[in-house]
């Protein structure tokens, strides 16, 4: 499973990082994905982090 943050849409609110700190982190004023491949045990966190994004900047597939 992979996650992608659209830097053009990201407003840097940090909710994804609060929900899934093992998957997302802030770099400057934008969120980024910390890992290339999301571990199975972190998949639910990654999805929840994406769902919390107020501008739908995160895709998890």
Secondary structure as UniProt FT lines:
FT   STRAND          3..5
FT   TURN            7..9
FT   HELIX           15..19
FT   TURN            21..23
FT   STRAND          24..27
FT   TURN            28..29
FT   STRAND          30..33
FT   HELIX           40..42
FT   HELIX           43..52
FT   TURN            54..55
FT   STRAND          58..60
//
